[in-house]
């Protein structure tokens, strides 16, 4: 059995903000592959927030 960690709404919001900052930096530095990966992670967290509302 896999234990799934529950993340608070505030932690999700914080993670989204931090990932966006990392995405902006990656974009400025020309790391397109990292930008795409971060965008997927951000969408995943946003989807989770949407399910909670």
N, C-alpha and C positions, 0 to 999 in steps of 0.2 A: 504494500500500500504506500502510495506516494503522498507525503504531507504537503499540502498547498499552503503557502504563506499568504496570509491576508494582509493587504497593504491598505492603509487608511486613505481616505479621500485626500487629506492634506499631503500625504506622502506622494500620492499619484500626481497631484498638481505640482509639487516641488520637482519630481522627476521629469515631468514634461517641460518645465521651465529650464532645468539644467540641460536636458537633451537638446532643446532649441538653441541654447547658448553654444553647446558643442557643435551643433549643426552649422550655425552661423560661422564659427571659427573654421570648421572644416571647409566650408564653402569659400571663405576668404583665402584659405591656404591651397585651394585647388584639389581637394581630396573628394572627387565626385563619388567614388564608391562608398566612402564613409558617410557622405551626405545622404545617399540613398538608404543605407542601413539605418541611420538615425531617424530618417523620415518614417521608415517602417515601424520602428520601435515607438516613435511618438504616436503614430496612428493606432497602434495596439493599445497604448495607455489611454488614448482619447476614447477608443471604443469601449474600454473597460469603464471609464467614467460615464459614458453614455448609458451603459447597462445599469449603472447604479442609480441613475436619476429617474 
